[in-house]
Amino acid sequence: MPRDYYEVLDVGKDADASTLKKAFKKLALKYHPDRNPDDPSAEEQFKEASEAYEVLSDAEKRKIYDQFGHDGLKGRGFEPNFTDMGDIFSQFADIFGFGDIFGGGGGRRGGGGRRVRRGADLEYPLTINFLEAAHGCKKKFTIQRGIHCDPCGGNGLKSGKKRKTCTTCGGHGQVIQQQGFLRIRTPCPACRGQGVASNPADNCGACRGTGRVHSDEELEITIPAGVDSGNQLRLLGKGEVGDPGAPAGNLFVTMQVAPHEVFRRDGTHTYCSIPVPYPVMALGGEITIPTIDGEEALMIPAGSESGKVFTLHKRGIVRVSGRGSRGDHHVQVVVDVPASLTTEEEELIRQLAELQGSGVQEKGFWRKIFG
C-alpha cells in the first residue's frame, strides 16, 4: 500500500502550492540518483516524492485523493506511474529549471550528449451513453499518433549518415546570454536544444527527417462503472513516441456521458419523473417504474399528491472509486392527464366533478361561443 502523500512530502494537509513545491524540491535534491549512485533505494524515494507532488499539486487530483485516497485516484485513471527518471524530469522541468535539477535538458541524454525527449501526451474525447457510464463497459476506438519511422529507426537520417555537433552551442544544447550581471541559460536556437545538427540532404526520405510517421491504432479500454463527464482514463505509453531511447507520452481518454431521455444524475444519485393515472394516485395501486437496472414494481399509497417523490435506496450509481455505498434512485410521480377522452370517460369524470362540487367547464361551452 503506498504511503500517505502528505507524509511522503512531510507537509500538513493544508499545505499551499508554495509549501508543496519547496518540500518536493528539497526531497528531489536529497534523493536524486546522481547524488546517490551507490544507494538503490534513493531512486525509489525520488519517484515516491515525485508521485506525491504530482497528485497534491493538481487541484482536481488532490481533491479526489483527500476524499477517496489512493483507490479513488486509481478508479479515475489518475494514479501516478512514471515510466522512468526522464519522464519525471520532463514533467517537472519548471521546478528543476531548464530540464534536470543539475542542468540537464528536458529529458535524458543519449549518445554524444544529445538530449532525448519524452513523447507528448494525447487526449481523446470518448462519448458513451448514460447506462454504459452507470454499469461500466468496454469500448474500442482508433487514434492517430506518431510512431518511429521504420526505415530510419526514428533518428530521421538515411542509413550510414550521422549528425554533427552543433557549432553554435558546441553540443551542449544550451547557450548563455549575458544581461548585466545576470547569466541566462536558454535552449540553443540553431539546434533547438538538441546539441547536434544534420545536413538536409542526409535526412530520411520516408519521414523527411522528423523520425516519425503517423499511424492509426485501434485500442480497447475497460471503463469502470460510475464514471461521469470529465473523468479521464490514462493509457501509459499510448501517446506520441519520444526520441529513440526516451519514453512515449500517455493517452488520456476523457469521458463525455450523453444525456438520457428518462434518467438524470447528481453524483451517484439518479432521478426520473413518471406519469401516473389519477385513479391510481387517488385509490393507490402498483405501478412499474424504470431504474438503471431495469423495471421494478412500486406501490403508490392512496391519496398520493402529484409531485411526490419515492426513494429507492441503493438503486442509483456506484461510486467510481469503489468505496462507499451506492447512490439512491428518486422517482417523482405526477398525475397523468389524458390528452383526449372517450365519451364514456368524460361523462364519468363529470359525475365525479359534480360529486366533489368542482366547477368544471360545461360540455360544448367553447364550441357554442366559437361556432
Secondary structure, DSSP 8 states (H G I E B T S, - for coil): ----HHHHHT--TT--HHHHHHHHHHHHHHH-GGG-TT-HHHHHHHHHHHHHHHHHTSHHHHHHHHHHHHHHHHHTT------SHHHHHHHTHHHHSSSSTTS--SEEE-GGG-EEE----EEEEEEE-HHHHHH-EEEEEEEEEEEE-TTTTTS-B-TT---EE-TTTTTSSEEEEEETTEEEEEE-TTTTTSSEE--GGGB-TTTTTSSEEEEEEEEEEEE-TT--TT-EEEETT-S---STTS----EEEEEEE---SS-EEETTEEEEEEEEEHHHHHH-EEEEEEETTEEEEEEE-TT--TT-EEEETT-S---TTS-S----EEEEEEEE--S---HHHHHHHHHHHHHHT-----TTHHHHHH-
